[in-house]
Amino acid sequence: MIMNAVKEHAMASAVNEIVAYRSPPHKLLRFFIRSRDGWKNKCRQRKTALKRMTNRADALRRSREHWKVLAQQRERELEELRCELDVQKTSRWPGN
């Protein structure tokens, strides 16, 4: 019952809006359809662009994390090799 009243009210207000326009309904219909299609297309394009940017940001974050871990590993290896070199130097020439 309430839903029917809401639908009737919506239909009545829609009819009142169309009656309020001076242009013929067939021109209004074409204009509104074109307008609706335009904002839907615009929304789709922006949604796609947002998705693309989000994916790119995630990929860059993962890549950066990967290279950061790799750099830390190399830094540890380098430190170990330096320590090993120091040990070898001191064992060869005890007087230094």
C-alpha positions as CSV (number, residue, x, y, z in Angstrom):
1,M,0.0,0.0,0.0
2,I,2.7,2.5,1.0
3,M,4.9,1.4,-2.0
4,N,2.0,2.1,-4.4
5,A,1.6,5.5,-2.9
6,V,5.3,6.2,-3.2
7,K,5.3,5.1,-6.8
8,E,2.2,7.2,-7.6
9,H,3.8,10.2,-6.0
10,A,7.1,9.6,-7.9
11,M,5.2,9.2,-11.2
12,A,3.1,12.3,-10.5
13,S,6.2,14.4,-9.7
14,A,7.9,13.1,-12.9
15,V,4.9,14.0,-15.0
16,N,4.7,17.4,-13.4
17,E,8.4,18.0,-14.2
18,I,7.9,17.0,-17.8
19,V,4.9,19.3,-18.1
20,A,7.0,22.2,-16.6
21,Y,9.4,22.0,-19.6
22,R,8.5,24.0,-22.7
23,S,10.4,21.7,-25.1
24,P,8.5,18.8,-26.7
25,P,8.8,15.5,-24.9
26,H,10.6,13.7,-27.7
27,K,13.4,16.3,-27.6
28,L,13.6,16.2,-23.8
29,L,13.7,12.4,-23.9
30,R,16.6,12.5,-26.4
31,F,18.4,15.1,-24.3
32,F,17.9,13.2,-21.0
33,I,19.0,9.9,-22.5
34,R,22.1,11.5,-24.0
35,S,22.8,13.3,-20.6
36,R,22.4,10.0,-18.7
37,D,24.6,8.1,-21.1
38,G,27.2,10.8,-20.8
39,W,27.5,10.8,-17.0
40,K,27.4,7.0,-17.0
41,N,30.2,6.9,-19.5
42,K,32.1,9.5,-17.6
43,C,31.6,7.5,-14.4
44,R,32.8,4.3,-16.1
45,Q,35.9,6.0,-17.4
46,R,36.8,7.5,-14.0
47,K,36.1,4.2,-12.3
48,T,38.4,2.4,-14.8
49,A,41.1,5.1,-14.3
50,L,40.8,4.8,-10.5
51,K,41.1,1.0,-10.7
52,R,44.2,1.3,-13.0
53,M,45.9,3.8,-10.7
54,T,45.1,1.7,-7.6
55,N,46.5,-1.4,-9.3
56,R,49.6,0.6,-10.3
57,A,50.1,1.9,-6.8
58,D,49.8,-1.6,-5.4
59,A,52.3,-2.9,-7.9
60,L,54.7,-0.1,-7.2
61,R,54.4,-0.7,-3.4
62,R,55.1,-4.4,-3.9
63,S,58.0,-3.7,-6.2
64,R,59.5,-1.2,-3.8
65,E,59.1,-3.6,-0.9
66,H,60.8,-6.4,-2.9
67,W,63.8,-4.2,-3.8
68,K,64.0,-2.9,-0.2
69,V,64.3,-6.5,1.1
70,L,66.8,-7.3,-1.6
71,A,68.9,-4.3,-0.8
72,Q,68.9,-5.2,2.9
73,Q,70.0,-8.8,2.1
74,R,72.8,-7.4,0.0
75,E,73.8,-5.0,2.7
76,R,74.0,-7.9,5.2
77,E,76.0,-10.0,2.8
78,L,78.4,-7.1,2.2
79,E,78.8,-6.7,6.0
80,E,79.5,-10.4,6.5
81,L,82.1,-10.4,3.6
82,R,83.8,-7.3,5.1
83,C,84.0,-9.0,8.5
84,E,85.3,-12.2,6.9
85,L,87.9,-10.1,5.0
86,D,89.0,-8.4,8.2
87,V,89.3,-11.8,9.9
88,Q,91.5,-13.0,7.0
89,K,93.7,-9.9,7.1
90,T,94.3,-10.2,10.8
91,S,95.0,-13.9,10.6
92,R,97.6,-13.4,7.8
93,W,99.5,-10.5,9.3
94,P,99.2,-10.7,13.0
95,G,101.5,-7.7,13.4
96,N,99.0,-5.2,11.8
